């Protein structure tokens, strides 16, 4: 098995990892292994499907048929709230 050493980890991150491990009944080391395992997932860490395509796939069952455009590179617009 391989080993990884993480240097210069913030104390706060280490503390949160320890608390998370305790809540899950793991050692901190096992918790980190679990986090890394989940991060690369079953797909081996391949790039995810674009967000719009993920929304379309998720909501396809309720009748969403239009494409949801990707917003990459577009300037954010403030939301219009209706009273």
N, C-alpha and C positions, 0 to 999 in steps of 0.2 A: 504494500500500500504506500501511496505517496504521502508526503508531508508538506505543509505550507506554513511558513512563518510570516505573521503580519506584524510589521514594525510600526511604531508611531501611531498606535490606535488610541483615540481619545479615551480618557478615563470614563467619561459619561457613556460612551458606546459600550465599553467593557462592562460597566455596571448594569446597563440595560440588557445586555446579552445574558449576564448572570441571573438577573431577575426573571427574564423570559424562560431561561432554562429551568429555573426553580419552579415556575408556574407549570411547566410542561413535564416536570419530574425527570429532567435530564441533567447531565453534567453540562457545563458551559461548552466543553469540547464537542459533545454529542449534539448540542443545540446548533453550534456553528456548522457541523457536518450536515445537519438536516436543512439548514437555511441554504447552504451551497447546493445541496442535492436538488432542492426545490427550485433554486434560481436557474439552473441549467435545464431542469425538467426532462421529460421523456424525449423531447426533440433534440437533445444534445446542445441546446443553447442557440439554435437557429433563430434568425430574426422572426419576430412576430408578424402576424397578418396586420395590415394597416388598420388603424382605429375605426375608420368608416366601414371597412369590410367586416370588422368584428361586430360593430353595432348591427349591421345589416343581417349578419348570420344569427345574432342573438334574437333579434326582433322579427325575423322572417316568419316565424310561426304565427304571429298576430297580424300578418298581412302587409308588412312593409315591403314594398316592391320597388320603390325609387332608390337610385344610388344616393349615398350620402357622400358629398364631396369632401376630400381631404382638405384641411385648412393650413397645411404646411406652407410657410412662406407668406401667409396673409396676415395683415395687421389685425389685432384683436379689436372687436367693437364692443362698446358697453351694452349691457342688456337693457331692454326697454321694459319697464315694469308697469303693468296695468293695475290701477287702483281698484 
